[in-house]
Amino acid sequence: MKYVSTRGQVSPIGFIDAVLMGLADDGGLLVPEQLPKLSEDLLKKWQKLSYPELALEVFSLYVNEEIPRADLKKLVDDSYSTFRHEDVTPVRRLDDGRYVLELFHGPTFAFKDIALQFLGNLYSYISGKTNSIIHILGATSGDTGASAIEGVRGKEGIRICILHPHQKVSKVQELQMTTVDDANVLNLSVEGTFDDCQRIIKELFADVEFKHRYHLRAINSINIARILAQAVYYFYAYFRLADQGISEKVHFSVPTGNFGDIFAGYLAKRMGLPIDRLILATNENNILARFVQDGVYQPGEFRGTHSPSMDIQVASNFERYLYYLCGENSQAVTSFMARFKAEGRIDIIGDALKQVQADFGAYSVGNEECLDTISEYHEKYGYLLDPHTACGAAASDKLTPPGEVTVVLSTAHPAKFDEAIQLRHIHQTYPEQIQALFGMPQFQRVVGGTNEEIKKELLTFF
Ligand SMILES: *Cc1c(COP(=O)(O)O)cnc(C)c1O
């Protein structure tokens, strides 16, 4: 399997190079040159596999011989042995036939662990094979940073530096990052906003000499390895419903920000998994919901919400979907993206828009509606949703036709977002792993938001 750029200007590269490249050198995103198509027979066989076995099969299709199967198996087994649930991503049935796919049983209680546990081990493996130190640099609004740090802490050949906006992440997120005392982890708490952090990272990566000298690598959701890891649980969840003899149409509702998670579902569908519709749930930052409804992709005004991990205006993985929507035509993608840069919008019309609406349903969830959904599920089903998952549940309730089934992806444990839960006077008991973080010493440096200051910190750390 080779990988190409959505903009067509990168000659085909292998899996490891694609992982290391992150963003494609021509500014596009890397995609498989050709998607594997799975037969019904193969899917039947896969239905019997455990989560790690299934992940191994999915990855095998995309890695080829670049990583020997025994090594790949060890990477996968190590990555999912850190999960607290034996199913890794269990499917829960609520009382009246609603289904929740719980993706938060990893070390940091958010779904990003599923991809970042694997990516951390993969980076460490690559570092060993290439005999070089990998420096990971990233910015986070909360979940990615905690998850990425947990994925690489204490691992040989890797150093990680994560920037987060000072006192602008949830308390649990801050503690998850800053109570880590491994020598290969540096937390910089930046005076400024998440956007400031992201801008600094972007500019440091654009400094090509600096980037190459320190082998700087990214961990954001444009990395193809993250998407592949996330495709696995769509298969896994579909099979668990099939085990129960469910023969209705199956939809998935996905709390969406950067479009990575839902794109993984789209990929699974294109590989042949008979998913019906993907329901795209957004919060009040609803660029993607507006796109599905009227074909206009245009950032709106930024809104603060109860689901901060979805507070995103420009979805970094959207270009991958655009590529398939254009029939894998990289020239068309390039001209759409050029127009987006120049005019700040993309318009999809006619048959292409019909295709978008066949692929996705979409619903944008208001702040009050999000909290109402948390209260409703708590009262009716005795099930506590975190505010991101609540957006997925609200969208599912709006868009699931009678007699059909939707699986709501639960992207975080409610304990991570207690600030929102408390607004509805619901008291939860924290899992012991989270409770234990309070009162632990914190390791972070508070720094000003300039490139020079960050660079200085990095040079000392590297
Ligand atoms: C990152 C995140 C999302 C959004 O996922 P995307 O892949 O960016 O669409 C949703 N919920 C939680 C809790 C997250 O951390």
The ligand as a MOL file (V3000), in Angstrom:
LIG
                    3D

  0  0  0     0  0            999 V3000
M  V30 BEGIN CTAB
M  V30 COUNTS 15 15 0 0 0
M  V30 BEGIN ATOM
M  V30 1 C -11.2940 15.3080 19.7350 0
M  V30 2 C -12.6460 15.0680 20.3170 0
M  V30 3 C -13.8150 15.0970 19.5220 0
M  V30 4 C -13.7870 15.4520 18.0440 0
M  V30 5 O -13.1950 14.4800 17.2510 0
M  V30 6 P -12.6980 14.8520 15.7580 0
M  V30 7 O -11.9570 13.6620 15.2810 0
M  V30 8 O -11.8210 16.0650 15.9270 0
M  V30 9 O -13.9150 15.1610 14.9500 0
M  V30 10 C -15.0300 14.8050 20.1310 0
M  V30 11 N -15.1110 14.5370 21.4490 0
M  V30 12 C -14.0080 14.5070 22.2500 0
M  V30 13 C -14.1830 14.2200 23.7010 0
M  V30 14 C -12.7480 14.7720 21.7140 0
M  V30 15 O -11.6650 14.7490 22.5140 0
M  V30 END ATOM
M  V30 BEGIN BOND
M  V30 1 1 1 2
M  V30 2 1 2 3
M  V30 3 2 2 14
M  V30 4 1 3 4
M  V30 5 2 3 10
M  V30 6 1 4 5
M  V30 7 1 5 6
M  V30 8 2 6 7
M  V30 9 1 6 8
M  V30 10 1 6 9
M  V30 11 1 10 11
M  V30 12 2 11 12
M  V30 13 1 12 13
M  V30 14 1 12 14
M  V30 15 1 14 15
M  V30 END BOND
M  V30 END CTAB
M  END
